Amino acid sequence: MNAVVHAIFCRKSNELMIDSGRIFKVPPQVARTVSADAPDTQFVKSWAVIFGLIPAHAQVTVLQSA
């Protein structure tokens, strides 16, 4: 089964864009858990699920800077 990305987290702006196109500012204490060295989005995903922004089965990916 292929994972479907439901949200993209941008480290530069600390924003989460969900598949509907809406953008949400991620709280700093949550956003800083995602680093360039360890792009683990588990806390960003948990925050988004708790606030009903994405479903629990959703995948969150990190926007890598060019």
Secondary structure per residue as TSV (DSSP state, phi and psi in degrees):
chain	resnum	aa	ss	phi	psi
A	1	M	-	360.0	129.4
A	2	N	-	-85.1	140.3
A	3	A	-	-78.3	138.2
A	4	V	-	-105.8	127.4
A	5	V	E	-78.4	125.3
A	6	H	E	-105.2	-14.4
A	7	A	E	-155.2	150.3
A	8	I	E	-124.3	128.2
A	9	F	E	-101.2	127.6
A	10	C	E	-103.3	113.1
A	11	R	T	-65.2	-36.2
A	12	K	T	-61.7	-40.9
A	13	S	T	-107.0	-2.3
A	14	N	T	55.1	45.0
A	15	E	E	-122.2	150.1
A	16	L	E	-117.2	120.7
A	17	M	E	-103.1	122.0
A	18	I	E	-93.2	169.0
A	19	D	T	-62.9	-16.3
A	20	S	T	-78.8	-10.8
A	21	G	S	99.2	-8.1
A	22	R	-	-73.5	148.0
A	23	I	E	-121.1	133.8
A	24	F	E	-124.4	137.7
A	25	K	E	-76.4	126.0
A	26	V	-	-88.7	132.5
A	27	P	-	-55.6	141.8
A	28	P	H	-53.6	-40.2
A	29	Q	H	-66.5	-25.7
A	30	V	H	-85.7	-44.8
A	31	A	H	-60.7	-37.4
A	32	R	T	-71.7	-6.7
A	33	T	T	-75.5	-12.7
A	34	V	-	-103.5	114.6
A	35	S	-	-115.2	165.7
A	36	A	S	-63.7	-34.8
A	37	D	S	-76.6	-29.7
A	38	A	-	-134.7	82.5
A	39	P	-	-76.8	56.8
A	40	D	-	-89.7	120.6
A	41	T	-	-101.7	16.0
A	42	Q	H	-58.4	-39.1
A	43	F	H	-76.4	-35.2
A	44	V	H	-64.4	-43.6
A	45	K	H	-62.3	-47.4
A	46	S	H	-58.2	-44.0
A	47	W	H	-59.7	-46.2
A	48	A	H	-66.1	-37.0
A	49	V	H	-68.3	-45.4
A	50	I	H	-56.6	-39.2
A	51	F	T	-90.9	8.8
A	52	G	T	71.6	22.0
A	53	L	S	-80.8	-32.7
A	54	I	S	-139.0	157.4
A	55	P	-	-75.1	160.5
A	56	A	T	-61.6	-27.8
A	57	H	T	-86.0	0.2
A	58	A	-	-66.4	156.6
A	59	Q	E	-109.9	140.4
A	60	V	E	-119.7	130.9
A	61	T	E	-116.8	162.9
A	62	V	E	-103.9	132.0
A	63	L	E	-74.0	116.7
A	64	Q	-	-87.5	131.9
A	65	S	-	-69.0	149.6
A	66	A	-	-79.2	360.0
